[in-house]
Amino acid sequence: MNLEPQLWTAEVVYTGFGTPMLAGALAVVGAHVAAVGELEALRQRYPQAPLIHKGKALTPPVVNAHTHLDLSKLGYYQGPYTGFIRQVIANAAERGVEAAQLGLAKLQAAHTGAFGDIVARDEGMEYLLLESPLPGVAYREVLGTNPEQAGEIFEAVKPKLLAWKRREGRVKVGISPHTAHTVSAPLLKKLFEFAALEGFPLQIHLAESPEESAYFRDNTGPLAGFMAPFNPSWRGLGLSPVEYLAHLGGLGPNLTLVHGVQVNENDVQILAQTGCKVVSCPRSNAGLECGSFPWELYGKYHLEVALGTDSLGSSPDLDVKNEALFLWQQVDPRALVRAVTRGGYRVLGLEAARITRGTPVSQVQSW
């Protein structure tokens, strides 16, 4: 084994805590990290060590904080958001454990350190709890637009969630009310109250598309037409989706919003005040014509942001590093690197991976 020191550097070097470094480095000796810090300080400490450039970033294992593994057999779609929803419904038969296995294998191939997955079916939850080699959170999806069925739907899923929670191990159990427009207000309230009482983390798709905003504001646009058969009494509320959830009392530190694209400053202030977290899925949002995530606005109010790929139905792959690289020239890369590592672990409530003196180089990702 070569025990001569080397200095590894990249455009951004991040150890998993503190501030990502634009001029940082790792001192590597053999198979372990010997030191971390500013590049110039390490060059003075190891003057004979060769400098090895490792690309865009050196980081701990990355986190894909939002996936739909059971959609891994769905064809890649680009087009209007409502069209994508129709495609998911039309291909419901393709969802299941086999698709989840395929998706999980792709996460492993991308060297993902942890994941957050939306699970549509019971067998998918059983599979992840029993078989996943990766740590993560599996959020059981709940839908139901009919207010009169809220009690029945809740009572059906409640004992399953409690039973799964008792079996938690590498994978934790969470709840995913699908969206604010596909889950009735009474059912949302029941799920929010139950999650707070029993300690379940929550993920909900919210403020994803302009169609969703128009639906909540005045019941116009393509989503209004799509939802009419499911919720014919809906008339629009003159509220943003974030304001609607705040009105229901659902916002809080155990809730993570996925997407959060169509927000204004008031929305972000509300999210910050209630302690919510956010997962951004940039390539999915671009492909479904949803708009761009307002990084500066979320940064202004210090919200915790993670990155996710969404599904293979709306993203070309499940490598979350490519979400960061997609925005590398538009967003401060330090914010992207933090989001894809520490932000992901914090959003999922998992112990954050770090690079310190003694860390095996096998746990350092260069990309």
C-alpha positions as CSV (number, residue, x, y, z in Angstrom):
1,M,0.0,0.0,0.0
2,N,1.2,3.5,-0.9
3,L,1.6,5.5,2.3
4,E,2.8,8.7,0.6
5,P,0.4,11.6,1.4
6,Q,-1.8,12.9,-1.4
7,L,-3.9,16.1,-1.4
8,W,-7.4,15.6,-3.0
9,T,-9.2,18.7,-4.1
10,A,-12.3,19.6,-6.1
11,E,-14.4,22.7,-7.0
12,V,-16.2,22.1,-3.7
13,V,-14.9,20.1,-0.8
14,Y,-17.4,19.3,2.0
15,T,-16.9,17.3,5.1
16,G,-20.5,17.1,6.0
17,F,-20.6,19.9,8.6
18,G,-19.6,23.5,8.6
19,T,-19.5,25.4,5.3
20,P,-18.6,23.7,2.1
21,M,-15.2,24.9,0.9
22,L,-14.4,26.4,-2.5
23,A,-10.6,26.0,-1.9
24,G,-10.5,22.9,0.3
25,A,-8.8,19.6,0.3
26,L,-8.4,16.2,2.0
27,A,-5.0,14.8,2.9
28,V,-5.1,11.1,2.1
29,V,-2.6,8.6,3.4
30,G,-3.1,5.0,2.2
31,A,-6.8,4.1,2.6
32,H,-7.8,6.8,5.0
33,V,-8.2,10.6,5.3
34,A,-5.4,12.0,7.4
35,A,-6.6,15.6,7.5
36,V,-9.2,18.0,6.1
37,G,-9.1,21.8,5.7
38,E,-8.3,24.7,3.5
39,L,-6.1,23.7,0.5
40,E,-3.3,26.2,1.2
41,A,-3.0,25.1,4.9
42,L,-2.7,21.5,3.9
43,R,-0.1,22.3,1.2
44,Q,2.0,23.9,3.8
45,R,1.5,20.9,6.1
46,Y,2.2,18.3,3.3
47,P,4.6,20.3,1.0
48,Q,5.7,17.2,-1.0
49,A,2.2,15.7,-1.5
50,P,0.9,15.7,-5.1
51,L,-2.3,17.6,-5.7
52,I,-5.0,15.4,-7.3
53,H,-8.1,17.1,-8.7
54,K,-11.2,15.0,-8.2
55,G,-13.8,16.9,-10.3
56,K,-16.8,18.9,-9.1
57,A,-17.1,17.8,-5.5
58,L,-15.6,15.7,-2.7
59,T,-18.3,14.8,-0.2
60,P,-19.7,12.2,2.2
61,P,-22.2,9.7,0.7
62,V,-25.1,11.6,-1.0
63,V,-28.8,11.4,-0.1
64,N,-31.7,11.1,-2.5
65,A,-34.4,12.5,-0.3
66,H,-37.3,11.9,-2.6
67,T,-37.9,8.9,-4.8
68,H,-40.8,6.8,-6.1
69,L,-39.0,3.5,-6.5
70,D,-42.1,1.7,-7.5
71,L,-42.4,3.9,-10.6
72,S,-39.0,2.6,-12.0
73,K,-40.7,0.9,-14.9
74,L,-42.6,4.0,-16.0
75,G,-41.4,5.5,-19.2
76,Y,-39.6,8.9,-19.0
77,Y,-42.2,11.6,-19.6
78,Q,-41.6,15.3,-20.4
79,G,-44.5,17.6,-20.8
80,P,-47.3,19.3,-18.8
81,Y,-47.7,18.2,-15.1
82,T,-51.3,17.0,-15.6
83,G,-50.2,14.9,-18.5
84,F,-47.7,13.2,-16.2
85,I,-50.3,12.4,-13.6
86,R,-52.5,10.8,-16.3
87,Q,-49.5,8.7,-17.4
88,V,-48.9,7.4,-13.8
89,I,-52.5,6.4,-13.5
90,A,-52.6,4.7,-16.9
91,N,-49.5,2.6,-15.9
92,A,-50.6,1.7,-12.4
93,A,-50.1,-2.0,-13.2
94,E,-46.4,-1.5,-13.6
95,R,-46.0,-0.4,-9.9
96,G,-44.9,-3.0,-7.4
97,V,-42.0,-4.7,-5.7
98,E,-40.2,-5.6,-8.9
99,A,-40.1,-2.0,-9.9
100,A,-39.0,-1.0,-6.4
101,Q,-36.2,-3.6,-6.6
102,L,-35.0,-2.1,-9.9
103,G,-35.1,1.4,-8.5
104,L,-33.2,0.4,-5.3
105,A,-30.5,-1.2,-7.5
106,K,-30.1,2.0,-9.4
107,L,-29.7,3.9,-6.1
108,Q,-27.0,1.6,-5.1
109,A,-25.3,1.9,-8.5
110,A,-25.2,5.6,-8.0
111,H,-23.5,5.2,-4.6
112,T,-26.5,6.7,-2.7
113,G,-25.9,6.9,1.0
114,A,-29.6,7.1,2.1
115,F,-33.0,7.7,0.5
116,G,-36.5,8.9,1.1
117,D,-39.2,6.9,-0.8
118,I,-42.9,7.3,-1.4
119,V,-44.5,3.9,-1.1
120,A,-47.8,3.3,-2.9
121,R,-48.5,-0.2,-1.8
122,D,-48.2,-2.4,1.3
123,E,-45.9,-4.9,-0.3
124,G,-43.5,-2.1,-1.2
125,M,-43.3,-1.1,2.4
126,E,-42.7,-4.8,3.4
127,Y,-39.9,-5.1,0.8
128,L,-38.1,-2.0,2.0
129,L,-38.3,-2.8,5.7
130,L,-37.0,-6.3,5.1
131,E,-34.6,-6.0,2.2
132,S,-33.2,-2.5,1.8
133,P,-29.4,-2.5,2.2
134,L,-29.5,1.3,2.4
135,P,-30.8,3.5,5.3
136,G,-33.8,5.7,4.6
137,V,-37.4,6.6,5.3
138,A,-40.3,4.9,3.5
139,Y,-43.3,7.2,3.5
140,R,-46.6,5.3,3.0
141,E,-48.7,7.2,0.4
142,V,-52.3,8.0,1.4
143,L,-54.9,9.3,-1.0
144,G,-58.6,10.1,-0.8
145,T,-60.5,13.1,-2.1
146,N,-64.0,12.3,-0.7
147,P,-64.4,13.9,2.8
148,E,-67.0,11.4,3.7
149,Q,-64.5,8.5,3.4
150,A,-61.8,10.2,5.5
151,G,-62.5,8.2,8.6
152,E,-62.7,4.9,6.7
153,I,-59.4,5.5,4.9
154,F,-57.6,6.6,8.0
155,E,-58.8,3.7,10.1
156,A,-57.6,1.3,7.4
157,V,-54.1,2.6,7.2
158,K,-53.6,3.5,10.9
159,P,-52.9,-0.1,12.3
160,K,-50.6,-0.9,9.4
161,L,-48.5,2.2,10.1
162,L,-48.2,1.4,13.8
163,A,-47.3,-2.2,13.0
164,W,-44.6,-1.1,10.5
165,K,-43.2,1.4,12.9
166,R,-42.6,-1.4,15.5
167,R,-40.5,-3.1,12.8
168,E,-38.3,-0.2,11.9
169,G,-34.6,-0.8,11.5
170,R,-32.3,0.5,8.8
171,V,-35.4,2.0,7.1
172,K,-37.8,4.2,9.1
173,V,-41.5,4.6,8.4
174,G,-43.2,7.8,7.5
175,I,-46.5,9.0,6.0
176,S,-47.1,10.8,2.7
177,P,-50.4,12.5,2.2
178,H,-50.1,12.5,-1.6
179,T,-50.9,16.1,-2.3
180,A,-53.2,18.8,-0.8
181,H,-55.6,18.4,-3.7
182,T,-55.8,14.5,-3.7
183,V,-56.4,14.2,0.1
184,S,-59.5,15.7,1.6
185,A,-59.2,18.3,4.4
186,P,-60.7,15.9,7.0
187,L,-58.2,13.2,6.0
188,L,-55.3,15.6,6.0
189,K,-56.2,16.7,9.5
190,K,-56.4,13.1,10.8
191,L,-53.0,12.3,9.2
192,F,-51.3,15.4,10.6
193,E,-52.7,14.8,14.1
194,F,-51.8,11.1,14.1
195,A,-48.2,11.8,12.8
196,A,-47.6,14.3,15.5
197,L,-49.0,12.0,18.2
198,E,-47.0,8.9,17.1
199,G,-43.8,10.5,15.8
200,F,-44.1,9.8,12.1
201,P,-42.3,12.1,9.7
202,L,-44.3,13.4,6.8
203,Q,-43.6,14.2,3.1
204,I,-46.2,15.9,0.9
205,H,-46.0,17.0,-2.7
206,L,-46.9,20.7,-2.5
207,A,-46.7,23.9,-4.6
208,E,-45.3,21.9,-7.4
209,S,-46.9,23.4,-10.5
210,P,-48.7,26.5,-11.8
211,E,-51.7,24.2,-12.4
212,E,-51.9,23.4,-8.6
213,S,-51.7,27.1,-7.7
214,A,-54.5,28.0,-10.1
215,Y,-56.6,25.1,-8.7
216,F,-56.3,26.3,-5.1
217,R,-56.7,30.0,-6.1
218,D,-59.9,29.9,-8.2
219,N,-60.4,26.4,-9.6
220,T,-59.1,27.2,-13.1
221,G,-56.6,25.5,-15.4
222,P,-55.8,22.0,-16.5
223,L,-55.7,20.5,-13.0
224,A,-59.2,21.9,-12.3
225,G,-60.6,19.9,-15.2
226,F,-58.7,16.8,-14.2
227,M,-59.8,17.0,-10.6
228,A,-63.5,17.8,-11.3
229,P,-64.7,14.2,-11.3
230,F,-62.9,13.4,-8.1
231,N,-64.0,16.6,-6.2
232,P,-66.9,18.1,-7.9
233,S,-67.8,20.5,-5.0
234,W,-64.4,22.2,-5.1
235,R,-64.7,26.0,-5.9
236,G,-61.2,27.3,-5.1
237,L,-60.2,29.0,-1.9
238,G,-58.3,32.1,-2.9
239,L,-55.3,30.6,-1.1
240,S,-51.9,29.3,-2.0
241,P,-51.3,25.6,-1.3
242,V,-49.0,26.6,1.5
243,E,-51.6,28.9,3.0
244,Y,-54.1,26.1,2.7
245,L,-52.0,23.6,4.8
246,A,-51.3,26.4,7.3
247,H,-55.0,26.9,7.6
248,L,-55.5,23.2,8.3
249,G,-52.8,23.3,11.0
250,G,-50.6,20.8,9.1
251,L,-47.3,22.7,9.0
252,G,-44.6,21.8,11.4
253,P,-41.0,20.5,11.9
254,N,-42.1,16.9,11.1
255,L,-43.4,17.9,7.7
256,T,-41.3,18.0,4.5
257,L,-42.6,19.7,1.4
258,V,-41.5,18.1,-1.9
259,H,-41.0,20.5,-4.8
260,G,-42.1,23.8,-3.3
261,V,-41.5,25.6,-6.6
262,Q,-44.7,27.8,-6.8
263,V,-44.2,29.9,-3.7
264,N,-44.0,33.5,-2.9
265,E,-42.2,35.2,0.0
266,N,-45.2,35.0,2.3
267,D,-45.3,31.2,1.7
268,V,-41.7,30.8,2.5
269,Q,-42.0,32.9,5.6
270,I,-44.8,30.6,6.8
271,L,-42.7,27.5,6.2
272,A,-39.8,29.0,8.0
273,Q,-41.9,30.0,11.0
274,T,-43.4,26.6,11.3
275,G,-40.1,24.7,10.9
276,C,-40.9,22.8,7.7
277,K,-38.2,21.4,5.5
278,V,-38.1,21.1,1.7
279,V,-36.9,18.7,-1.0
280,S,-36.2,20.1,-4.5
281,C,-36.3,17.9,-7.6
282,P,-34.9,20.2,-10.3
283,R,-34.9,18.0,-13.3
284,S,-38.4,16.7,-12.7
285,N,-39.6,20.3,-12.3
286,A,-38.0,21.3,-15.5
287,G,-39.3,18.4,-17.4
288,L,-42.9,18.8,-16.2
289,E,-42.9,22.5,-16.9
290,C,-43.3,23.4,-13.2
291,G,-40.9,26.2,-12.9
292,S,-37.6,26.8,-11.1
293,F,-37.0,26.3,-7.4
294,P,-36.4,29.7,-5.7
295,W,-33.1,28.9,-4.0
296,E,-32.3,32.5,-2.9
297,L,-35.7,32.9,-1.3
298,Y,-35.4,29.7,0.7
299,G,-31.9,30.6,1.6
300,K,-33.0,34.1,2.8
301,Y,-35.2,32.4,5.5
302,H,-32.7,29.6,6.3
303,L,-34.9,26.6,5.4
304,E,-33.4,23.2,5.3
305,V,-33.3,22.1,1.7
306,A,-32.5,18.6,0.3
307,L,-32.4,17.2,-3.2
308,G,-34.3,14.3,-4.7
309,T,-34.7,12.8,-8.2
310,D,-38.5,12.0,-8.0
311,S,-39.2,9.0,-10.2
312,L,-37.8,7.6,-13.4
313,G,-41.1,8.7,-14.9
314,S,-40.1,12.3,-14.6
315,S,-36.3,12.2,-14.3
316,P,-33.8,10.6,-16.6
317,D,-32.0,8.7,-13.8
318,L,-32.0,8.2,-10.0
319,D,-28.5,9.7,-9.4
320,V,-29.1,12.6,-7.1
321,K,-25.7,14.0,-7.9
322,N,-27.0,14.8,-11.3
323,E,-29.6,17.1,-9.8
324,A,-26.9,19.2,-8.3
325,L,-24.9,19.2,-11.5
326,F,-28.0,20.2,-13.4
327,L,-27.9,23.5,-11.5
328,W,-24.2,23.9,-11.0
329,Q,-23.9,27.0,-13.1
330,Q,-27.1,28.7,-11.8
331,V,-27.0,28.1,-8.1
332,D,-24.1,28.5,-5.6
333,P,-22.5,25.1,-5.7
334,R,-21.9,25.1,-2.0
335,A,-25.6,25.3,-1.4
336,L,-26.2,22.4,-3.8
337,V,-23.5,20.2,-2.2
338,R,-24.8,20.8,1.3
339,A,-28.4,20.0,0.1
340,V,-27.3,16.7,-1.5
341,T,-25.5,15.6,1.7
342,R,-26.1,17.1,5.1
343,G,-29.5,18.6,4.0
344,G,-30.7,15.2,2.9
345,Y,-29.7,13.5,6.2
346,R,-31.4,16.3,8.2
347,V,-34.6,16.3,6.2
348,L,-34.9,12.5,6.6
349,G,-34.0,12.7,10.3
350,L,-31.0,10.4,9.8
351,E,-27.5,10.7,11.3
352,A,-25.4,12.7,8.9
353,A,-22.3,11.2,7.3
354,R,-19.1,13.1,7.8
355,I,-15.5,13.1,6.6
356,T,-13.0,13.4,9.4
357,R,-9.5,12.3,10.2
358,G,-9.5,8.5,9.9
359,T,-12.5,8.3,7.5
360,P,-11.9,5.5,5.0
361,V,-11.5,6.8,1.5
362,S,-14.1,4.3,0.4
363,Q,-16.6,6.6,2.2
364,V,-15.5,9.7,0.3
365,Q,-17.4,10.4,-2.9
366,S,-15.8,12.3,-5.8
367,W,-18.1,13.5,-8.6
